[in-house]
Amino acid sequence: MKRSIILSFTLAIIIIASNKQAVASDDNLNHISQKLEITSQKLVGRIGVAAQEIGSGERITVNGDETFVMASTYKVAIAVALLDRVDKGELKLSDLIDVPQETMVTGDGAIAVNFVHPGIKLSIANLIEPMITLSDNTATDICLKLAGGPEAVTKVMRNIGITDLRVDRYTSEILRDFYGLPDKAYSSVLAKALAQDPSLAAKQPLRNLKFEQEDLRDQSSPNAMLELLLAIDSGKVLSEQSSEFLIDVMSRTRTGAGRLKALLPKGTPVAHKTGTIGGVANDVGFITLPDDRRFAIVVYTKSSTTSEAERDRAIAEVTRTLYDFYYLQAKNK
């Protein structure tokens, strides 16, 4: 009888301690979420954040279910859909693909700028590389076509249970709609517009609030993009080989030096993809901590009247706050 009472009492203590830990954990997550929102208030119009340590079930979010313009972060979804076809044996990374002059997207992309003469063939691997690392729009539109088009990419997302991420347009169409160019044969129209006014380049901090707030196409919630990153890492959506290939490519990204990477300790491994258009500045990816633990992170912004530098700073501040939180959390356990 006494033994039964002792066991019951011990079990009650364990349950109470467990509940206290759960409450403490929830309090910590709520506190860090509030801190992230306060940190970014004066730097961006509205921010969306989702982060999760790999292997943990705990998620930190700010406006996690609200949708944001993905901008070029949607290229991660395109790469996944294309690599899914590679995994199925329908394509090979070594397949050579024609890059006709008429398919080139005008702007500052590496392919359009550096290959001014006809007669280009690039492997699928060498199309995914600049699409991610340089955010090249010519490579993106070719990759999107090879993936089966926007509907096929969205279908891949739905097949793995991601419902709040949609891909609707080629980058050429997104740029045409952003700048309000009515001609469906947008390339020559956009080229002429850029020649007359170079400030139209998508990297400039122009704003189009209707595009950001009312056009629901090519948008994602932070939680949905985080689910995609976790699916890539876990092998849920791609083979181990394709997952490793994509994360490796993301580790060579050269855009967005002022965003996820900016305030992290020198040499911190970061595999990421940026997105920029108008008042939108985004960055998503994976960050490795000093003890080799990793966390996935999504930072989206919209409705900003601030400069691109300030939006970048908001992303950097949020990232460093999360980096410190995850690192110190393990040390305090």
Beta strands, then each sheet from edge to edge (+ up, - down):
strand 1: 46-53
strand 2: 59-62
strand 3: 68-69
strand 4: 96-98
strand 5: 121-123
strand 6: 219-220
strand 7: 270-277
strand 8: 280-288
strand 9: 294-302
sheet 1: 2+ 1- 9+ 8- 7+
sheet 2: 3+ 6-
sheet 3: 4+ 5-
end
